[in-house]
Amino acid sequence: MPPAKKRTRSYDPAKTRTAVLAQFGNVRQAVRTLDARHLALPTRLGDWTVRDLLAHLALAVGSVSRALERDEPAKPGLALLDYPAATAAHAGAVAEGSRALAEATPDLDALLTRTAEDLARDLDAAPPTRVLALRSGAMNLTDYLVTRTVELVVHADDLGAAVPGLDVPHDRQALAACTRLLADTLAAKAPGGSTEVRVPPYAVVQCVAGPRHTRGTPPNVVETDPLTWIRLATGRTAWQDAVAAAEVSASGERADLGPYLPLMT
């Protein structure tokens, strides 16, 4: 018999909305301590400065409000697990828009504050099943908010790497949603049941084709912490470097995830 089809993970609408607002609040609070010198610092995102990155976050979060202003499509067409791969086609336009906004916005704190206020107001008025017309396709609101946790958690980590001493806390629910989406994306990209990937305390998935594990200790196990997993999944850390630094535990002949990473950049 063929293996049973895995059921797509569902996310609690209220918790997901709260997580997005909380993580964006964490970013806003942290960047209020930055001055012009900090904003001009380079990041690990090509030629983006910290200013460019913050403008990008305003666009990424503000995209929810902009989508809610558009006419509602008849039904969703883009599955949540397809979203990470779908973003690659629009990377150039996203980068261009972020830099243009950064250049045109002297007061980034005001921009971030206005974006947060608009988002909170618009989410209060929108049902979780509302379908959004997006550049990558139509998605329901809750699914799209899950993708916003990825933007916020990943780029909060980018900010911390760019600015010495900057602490951008990770909201627990946002970190959990981001970790789970990227883990499930791996399982969809490398379907199978030979390898168990553990990212405690948030996610465990089975992936990679081969002999399926049914009981006892799996023969192929990968385990790491949430932030290391997120850096691997988004190309911030190379698989071989994480293994060499003992940031990842990988045992078994099918425990090499290098061929499947990154999942998005």
Summary of the structure (lengths in Angstrom):
residues: 265
radius of gyration: 18.9
end to end distance: 36.7
largest distance: 62.1
contacts: 845
relative contact order: 0.14
helix: 54%
strand: 10%
